[in-house]
Amino acid sequence: MEKSVHTAEYAALCSELRSARETAGLSQRALAESLEVPRSWIAKVEGGERRIDLIEFCRFVSACGVDPLASLERLIQKTPRLQSDRHAKKGRSK
């Protein structure tokens, strides 16, 4: 399995994060101040150089005024492979 940071899905995640920040009208510096992280952290996350975990994702998009669940749903809709994985798992019995 390919490392997630080298997949189209991870590129879509980075794009979703960048879009949330830009839509909120925030610079990387302003968002970094809000999250109390270095500006370089924002740049590395958006550029795919640094992995982001689920909690960091929620904090990031929330600081942009975006509902994390809505953001995740948009990401799934933009990513056919995630969408097909999601539907395949719904059909499995427990």
C-alpha angles and dihedrals in degrees: 000000000000117000108263095237089064097054134095088242092060091047087054089051091053090048091051091052094048091047092051091053095045093045088053088054092239126145118220087252094052092048091047090053090049092051093039093235131120116273088240089063090060091047093049093048093048091045094050094243093116126044117232124209127217095264092049089048091054093047092047097052093038089056086056091054093253126132106242093219092052090049092050091049090053089050092052091048091051093048114067094191092054089046093053092045089052094051093045092054093050089061095054119100120228 
